[in-house]
Amino acid sequence: LSILIVLKPIIIGAEDSMCDKTSAIAMISWWRKQGKILALEQNLENKFGSVSFAEIQEILNQILGKDGTRLCLIEKIEQEGNVFKVYSKETICSTGEAEGSLRNCTYTLGAIQGFLEVLTGQRLQGKQTESVLRGGNYDLLEYSILN
């Protein structure tokens, strides 16, 4: 809960001082860099294929879940063609938000993107396609490989 007390005002403050799009770009970019650092600390550079999705999920949950930063819980990771789908819940961005809120998971989106970019050695473009705040079962984050 303490990370929520620290990070939630940062998210809201950034949105209040910048337009929503600008603050989202800043948050995603900063957390993308942090995700890369986390993957490098785990020696996962270009290890995609030799590490299963179950192992990736376990590592991410250790780092970002209840035993780590408590940024989110990863329920499942899968790949469909050139798109990685990450099913998350209890994300810090959604916590405490009213049902129907338009808030997106910029922190989580960026952190997982950076992590996956190091793992795959590919540049990715992330977007949130489902939200628990808007009736979804998960905060679904999708990452497309950029050629």
Buried (B, 14 or more C-beta within 10 A) or exposed (E): EEEEEEBBEEBEEBBEEBEBEEBBBBBBEBBBEBBBBBBEEBEBEEBBEEBEBEEBBBBBBEBBBEEBBBBBBBBEBEEEEEBBBBBBBBBBBBBEBEEEBEBBBBBBBBBBBBBBBBBBEBEBEBEBEBBBBBEBEBBBBBBBBEE
